[in-house]
Amino acid sequence: MRTNRVASVLAFAGVGLVSFAVVNFLTHEINTAPTAHIVSNLVVAGGAGAGLLYVAYWLSGQSFSSARNKRILAWTGLGAGTLLGVFLVVQPMAQETVTGEELLHIVQVSLSVGGLLGAAIGSFEARALTRAEEVTRVESQLDALEDERERWAELNTVFGHYVNNSVTVINFCLADLQDRVTDAESREHIETIADRVETVATVAEHVDRLGPAAAFDDVPPAADLASLSEQANQLAKIDADLSIQIPADGPTVVVGASVAQDLALLFEALADMGGPDGRIECTFETHHKDVLARYTATPATLPAAIAESLFEPVTRESGLKLYFADRSIDSYADLSLARNDEGVVAFEVRFESASLAGT
């Protein structure tokens, strides 16, 4: 149930109460009904109806969850029913006989005032709970940002380890070459230097690319998953003639600022595992409050070294890319291996659904 429907119900009730109070005032003569009843019907019941109209007007500008809207109506009915019950019990104790006119007066006043009180309490509760959820969500996002900062610091430490070790090896080999004549053994050192330089270049490349891309630095906390996958496809550096199939639209999920680059690294790792004429297919499934994004490469083979130490920096190319992608994605989603058999390699990323979060 939407909030504007609740507002319409309360507005209809408010108009009805005001109209009934005015009609009751105009159709009764002073001599046939107690003046106090006529005035109270007009002022109290009519005023309560006007109050319901104001509550309805305020609700028309709000957007609460279906559960909150049902509670507003429940509070309205509870308030009207409770006050009516109290008047029906108390009135006979204070007055031996109750005329039909007096009973109508009791029902009208109790329903209008009780309904207004219930609607006001329900609306206040819905607003308070919604604001509390928003505060909790903001605090959770701040915690996630802090966690992401710590993960980037951890990644920088790993990068420094790779670069420093490689530079040390290069310097050692160069010093050794300076004291030796060019022979077969020296050529082995040259090959070692070349290999280490390639490692440095690979790590440096990934260091520069990790984090939000300049072209997509305005990625919101919640974004369309199909659009993000398309952005990742544009950012991915894939030499092979690879087909990446992405649905036209997808669910809205909670993401981090570097999500496009992270998915691009995942695409590149899958491309390294596949053949030049392969393809990567993207599919999305919603499960409760989560969205599973599956990225499947065919034909493809997961190297044994990577399979044995999944998401660890065990190899230079796809191993490093998977490691970096996993560590970065882990701050806002979960990356896992979904399939590895018969020429098919698939990874799943479990996102939180933005449309269902907080409900």
Secondary structure as GFF3:
##gff-version 3
##sequence-region A 1 359
A	DSSP	alpha_helix	3	27	.	.	.	ID=ss1
A	DSSP	alpha_helix	35	40	.	.	.	ID=ss2
A	DSSP	pi_helix	41	45	.	.	.	ID=ss3
A	DSSP	alpha_helix	46	59	.	.	.	ID=ss4
A	DSSP	alpha_helix	66	94	.	.	.	ID=ss5
A	DSSP	alpha_helix	100	178	.	.	.	ID=ss6
A	DSSP	alpha_helix	184	209	.	.	.	ID=ss7
A	DSSP	three_ten_helix	214	216	.	.	.	ID=ss8
A	DSSP	beta_strand	222	224	.	.	.	ID=ss9
A	DSSP	alpha_helix	225	235	.	.	.	ID=ss10
A	DSSP	beta_strand	243	245	.	.	.	ID=ss11
A	DSSP	beta_strand	252	254	.	.	.	ID=ss12
A	DSSP	alpha_helix	259	273	.	.	.	ID=ss13
A	DSSP	beta_strand	274	287	.	.	.	ID=ss14
A	DSSP	beta_strand	290	300	.	.	.	ID=ss15
A	DSSP	alpha_helix	304	308	.	.	.	ID=ss16
A	DSSP	alpha_helix	318	329	.	.	.	ID=ss17
A	DSSP	beta_strand	334	341	.	.	.	ID=ss18
A	DSSP	beta_strand	344	353	.	.	.	ID=ss19
###
